[in-house]
Amino acid sequence: MFLFEHVPSVFDEFRRGLRLVPVASGCEYLTGIRAFDQVSVRMRLAGVTRTEIGLIYDCVRVEDGADELVARAWQRHACVRSSGGAIVAAQVPEPLRLALEGYPLDMPRRGCPAGLRVAGRV
């Protein structure tokens, strides 16, 4: 929904061959959940480089007005294009980079996972 609401022009880039592919991810499960639990996934920006975007997710069980963290996850996405049959790195589209500038960078509470090395801004 973020792309659709804040950066609809990026879909033109997707039609021209840009892909935003996950290249690394991880999840730390802290406690179990049950069927019919209400779970909210809260996404934060970990960093943006010339070609990659890092995201952090908190999975929170919402019960009786209280939030309980049930899992932490992260993903690193790379922008790529197909060129002559090969996959090559591509820059994060400028409209997307500008839209992300409005969000603070937020690194994981317990350090940066090895695969999420996109901290900072380019």
C-alpha positions as CSV (number, residue, x, y, z in Angstrom):
1,M,0.0,0.0,0.0
2,F,2.9,2.4,0.7
3,L,4.0,2.4,-2.9
4,F,0.5,2.7,-4.2
5,E,-0.3,5.6,-1.9
6,H,3.0,7.5,-1.8
7,V,5.0,6.6,-4.9
8,P,2.6,5.5,-7.7
9,S,5.1,6.6,-10.3
10,V,7.3,3.6,-9.2
11,F,4.9,1.3,-11.0
12,D,6.0,2.8,-14.3
13,E,9.5,1.6,-13.4
14,F,8.2,-1.8,-12.6
15,R,6.6,-2.0,-16.0
16,R,10.0,-1.0,-17.6
17,G,11.7,-3.9,-15.9
18,L,12.7,-2.7,-12.4
19,R,12.4,-5.4,-9.7
20,L,12.6,-5.0,-6.0
21,V,13.8,-8.4,-4.8
22,P,14.5,-9.7,-1.3
23,V,18.1,-10.7,-1.0
24,A,18.3,-11.4,2.7
25,S,15.8,-11.8,5.6
26,G,15.5,-13.1,9.1
27,C,13.0,-13.6,11.9
28,E,13.3,-14.0,15.6
29,Y,10.2,-15.7,17.1
30,L,9.7,-14.6,20.7
31,T,6.5,-16.4,21.6
32,G,3.8,-18.4,19.9
33,I,0.4,-17.1,18.7
34,R,-2.9,-18.8,18.4
35,A,-5.6,-19.0,15.8
36,F,-7.7,-15.9,15.8
37,D,-5.1,-13.8,17.7
38,Q,-5.1,-10.2,16.3
39,V,-1.5,-9.5,15.1
40,S,-0.3,-6.1,13.9
41,V,2.8,-5.9,11.7
42,R,4.7,-2.6,12.2
43,M,7.3,-1.8,9.5
44,R,10.2,0.6,10.0
45,L,13.0,1.8,7.7
46,A,16.4,0.4,8.5
47,G,18.3,2.1,5.8
48,V,18.6,3.1,2.1
49,T,21.7,2.8,-0.1
50,R,22.1,3.5,-3.8
51,T,20.7,0.1,-4.7
52,E,19.1,-1.4,-1.6
53,I,16.4,-0.8,1.0
54,G,16.3,-2.4,4.5
55,L,13.1,-2.9,6.5
56,I,12.4,-4.0,10.0
57,Y,9.2,-5.5,11.2
58,D,7.7,-5.9,14.7
59,C,4.9,-8.5,14.9
60,V,2.7,-7.5,17.9
61,R,-0.2,-9.4,19.3
62,V,-2.9,-6.9,20.3
63,E,-5.1,-8.2,23.1
64,D,-7.3,-6.3,25.6
65,G,-5.6,-3.0,24.6
66,A,-2.1,-4.3,25.4
67,D,0.6,-5.0,22.8
68,E,2.9,-8.0,23.1
69,L,5.9,-8.3,20.8
70,V,5.7,-11.9,19.4
71,A,8.4,-11.7,16.6
72,R,11.0,-9.4,15.1
73,A,11.9,-9.7,11.4
74,W,14.0,-7.9,8.8
75,Q,14.4,-7.9,5.1
76,R,17.0,-6.4,2.7
77,H,15.6,-5.6,-0.8
78,A,17.8,-4.9,-3.9
79,C,16.7,-3.0,-6.9
80,V,17.6,-4.9,-10.1
81,R,16.9,-4.9,-13.8
82,S,17.2,-7.5,-16.5
83,S,19.8,-6.5,-19.1
84,G,20.6,-8.9,-22.0
85,G,19.5,-11.9,-19.9
86,A,21.6,-10.9,-16.9
87,I,20.3,-9.4,-13.7
88,V,22.1,-6.2,-12.8
89,A,21.9,-3.8,-9.9
90,A,19.7,-0.7,-10.4
91,Q,19.4,2.5,-8.4
92,V,16.5,2.9,-6.0
93,P,14.2,5.1,-8.1
94,E,14.5,8.8,-7.0
95,P,10.7,9.2,-6.3
96,L,10.9,6.2,-3.9
97,R,14.1,7.5,-2.3
98,L,12.5,10.9,-1.7
99,A,9.3,9.3,-0.2
100,L,11.5,7.3,2.2
101,E,13.4,10.4,3.3
102,G,10.4,11.4,5.4
103,Y,10.8,8.3,7.6
104,P,13.4,8.1,10.4
105,L,16.0,5.4,10.2
106,D,15.5,2.8,12.9
107,M,18.0,0.0,13.6
108,P,17.1,-3.1,15.5
109,R,17.3,-2.8,19.3
110,R,19.9,-5.6,19.6
111,G,22.3,-4.6,16.9
112,C,22.2,-5.0,13.2
113,P,21.6,-8.5,11.8
114,A,24.5,-9.6,9.5
115,G,22.3,-9.5,6.4
116,L,20.8,-6.1,7.1
117,R,23.8,-3.9,6.3
118,V,22.1,-1.0,4.6
119,A,22.2,1.4,7.6
120,G,22.3,5.1,6.6
121,R,21.3,7.0,3.6
122,V,23.0,7.7,0.3
